[in-house]
């Protein structure tokens, strides 16, 4: 591993901060100053894990919405 990657993995940003940053990125309404702060604080491993969790939650929400629409009879 390169020194830059080792340093990035050892960052002490909390997982909650990472989840918050990933949630904002899903909406696409993050300020560039917040993005720059996140780059310096967040652990890239946490970002990948949070991204996967966020994607799974998004897919589950869409599946629930589709099932609800189909069950309500609106789609017929």
C-alpha positions in Angstrom: 0.0 0.0 0.0 1.2 3.5 -0.7 1.8 6.0 2.1 -1.1 8.2 0.9 -3.6 5.2 1.1 -2.3 4.2 4.5 -2.8 7.7 5.7 -6.3 7.9 4.3 -7.4 4.6 5.9 -6.1 5.8 9.3 -8.3 8.9 9.3 -10.5 9.2 12.4 -13.8 10.4 10.9 -16.7 8.7 12.6 -19.0 6.3 10.7 -22.0 8.6 11.4 -20.2 11.5 9.8 -19.5 9.3 6.8 -23.2 8.2 6.6 -24.2 11.8 6.7 -21.8 12.7 3.9 -23.0 9.8 1.8 -26.6 10.7 2.3 -26.0 14.3 1.2 -24.2 12.9 -1.9 -27.2 10.8 -2.8 -29.3 14.0 -2.9 -26.5 15.9 -4.7 -26.9 19.0 -2.6 -23.5 19.1 -0.8 -21.5 22.4 -0.8 -18.0 22.2 -2.1 -16.6 23.5 1.2 -18.3 20.6 3.0 -16.9 18.2 0.4 -13.4 19.5 1.0 -13.7 19.0 4.7 -15.0 15.4 4.2 -12.0 14.6 2.0 -9.7 15.4 4.8 -11.6 13.7 7.6 -13.4 10.6 6.3 -12.0 7.1 6.1 -12.3 5.8 2.5 -13.2 2.3 3.8 -16.1 3.8 5.7 -17.2 5.7 2.6 -17.4 2.5 0.6 -19.3 0.7 3.3 -21.7 3.6 3.8 -22.3 3.8 0.0 -23.2 0.2 -0.2 -25.6 0.5 2.8 -27.1 3.7 1.3 -27.6 1.9 -2.0 -29.3 -1.1 -0.3 -31.6 1.2 1.6 -32.5 3.1 -1.6 -33.3 -0.2 -3.4 -35.4 -1.4 -0.4 -37.3 1.9 -0.3 -38.0 1.7 -4.0 -39.2 -2.0 -3.7 -41.5 -1.0 -0.8 -42.9 1.9 -2.8 -43.6 -0.3 -5.9 -45.2 -3.0 -3.7 -47.4 -0.4 -2.0 -48.5 1.1 -5.4 -49.3 -2.3 -6.8 -51.2 -3.4 -3.6 -53.2 -0.2 -3.6 -54.6 -0.9 -7.0 -53.6 2.4 -8.4 -51.3 0.8 -11.0 -54.2 -1.1 -12.7 
